[in-house]
Amino acid sequence: MSGGTRVETKQIQPGDTLLPSTTPAWYSRSGEFAFGFYPQGQGNDFVVAIWLICGKNKTVVWTAQRNDPPVNSNAKLKLTMDGKVVLIDEQGGEKIIARNASAKASSASVLDSGNFVLYNNNSSIIWQSFDYPTGFRTAS
């Protein structure tokens, strides 16, 4: 877990924040998938990703902003109060991770299929990582 605390979540709420050094990921109910900061290289750089956890092995199945350089341990990832998933880099610059959401997100989840989803206030999915594949995709 790259030294961080494992946070068991079923629903991610506005205001919830990930930090690479303390709470690097949100997990699916089964604990088989994680969404958050995945270490690159020596572990001082991170990308926003979804990965499959199989014992000590981890396999990245999706990455956000894959053409951007990694961020360092001072970055933050949060579901903002105005319903956006935002990566805040070490200089305070913000990048929206879940672009094209059809509405404001009221909550989010990492599903046991490996899909990271955003929900509106009616619990309908308004954005999902499976709509934006970056290579390997798990079976639904």
Phi, psi and omega in degrees: 000019180050038173080358184267174178273134178281124181253112179279115180231147171248319177234126176267129186253155175306136183099341179293137187227142174250142176231132184306324186273340184239312178228082189283346186206157166256142187245153173290165181305319182283343184082006182276339180232149178226148174235129178158218183272113178258126184292144176242144176061235183279005177094002178267348177243151185221151170238155174276123187209170167244134179223151176270133181252117178234092185064235179273351180273143177228133180237119178290130180246349181198141174228145176264149174050044189296342178270356179271154176292157177296163176254165179263186186289357176268002180284164176224150174231127184214154167267108187287165179295338177264019168080031178240146172268116189235134171263124178250114184279179185296339177267000181091001177291142183246138174230130177283126181277314183262075178290159175070016174299139185281352181198179176288132179280133175262339178194174179213163177209153167258116183275159179293351175276351184093006180270130173262124186233149172249141180243149171273186184288353175261010181065023174269143179288127180248349176199144176212143182297330180299339177282351183229066184295146179231026181137240181299137176228135181280163176287140180275000000 
